[in-house]
Amino acid sequence: MVETLRTVVADDHYLVREGTRRLLETTGRVDVVAAVGDADELLDAVRRFAPDVVITDIRMPGGDWRPGFEGIDAAHRIKADHPGVGVVVLSQFGDALYAFELFKKGTEGFAYLLKDRVGDLDELLAALSVVAEGGSVIDPKVVEGLMSLRAVRGGTEALTERERAVLREMARGRSNPAIGRELHLSLSSVEKNVNAIFSKLGLENTGDINRRVAAVLAYLEG
């Protein structure tokens, strides 16, 4: 039986946060213990309810937080005070600068997803499960956009279409066996593609999911 994830939802728009809460609770896999409207209320809810995970909008105007980065700053504060709590930041911004801002202090237990993932319950639930276990996720659309930008800039051997698909699954925090199941590839084929990706990007290959995502981010930031 899948353990229910105790979750706090934060969004300054009432209809959005209530809609998200109800959508999650219909799955039977999430117990939303609090739904709040700003970063200060989010920190208080985490302190009072000790959730497994948090879902927060990237922007929640109000208070003394950095404008436009309230959700990210709250995520860092939560991790500093409650290291075991996973945090999923939802954003309307595909610009990877925001993702890098979230991951700048480490990748463990963080996810950066575009807001349209709320409508993809399987994707959102998968991200919640990954961060609850200390893993990390970055929206594959952000990765794809950055890979396209890097290809335009040049300076590195281009990835094949298959390698790009594997890279997107790596960014989702998936292990090699999970990538194989998703893309209908054998484990040996996945491993071959992963090795090729890291070789072309000039990065160290490692089986640790957080380090793999961190390595991809480090390359894409360059």
Summary of the structure (lengths in Angstrom):
residues: 222
radius of gyration: 17.3
end to end distance: 42.8
largest distance: 51.4
contacts: 724
relative contact order: 0.10
helix: 55%
strand: 14%
